């Protein structure tokens, strides 16, 4: 009977050691280097016109694709640069909202213009969507944009 008792104790000690080893391995095992990539899609923004997503979330960051002033209801590009900028910002707002974010969460933007003389108009429209603590930004002139757009904007936002 003593041997049976010792065997039971030995089995229990072995099982506890095995369980502790599994727990420690789970805690100490290397974690994936790259966080999961989640595609973001909003019905209130235009469908992508190429092989890309409206936005992608990776870790705590959401990266929007460049948006132009396409009305998601009609598929038409707005007429003026001012209208295109407003529509672009509304499209970005819809995508950010789909991710549970807003313009206050944006940490970086890139603005592409086909004519740098539109900078003042675009800057005024763009700026009206933000409060103090503006995101980092770059604005560059490019030779052309999809569908003949005059402005395209992309953003990076951070989830708290």
Buried (B, 14 or more C-beta within 10 A) or exposed (E): EEEEEEEEEEEEEEEEEEEEEEEEEEEEEEEEEEEEEEEBEBEEBBEEEEEEBBBBBEEEBBBBBBBBBBBBEEEEBBEEBBBBBBBBBBBBBBBBEBBEBEBEBBEBBBBBBBEEEBBEBBBEBBEEBBEEEEBEBEBEEEEEBEEEBBBBBBBBBBEE
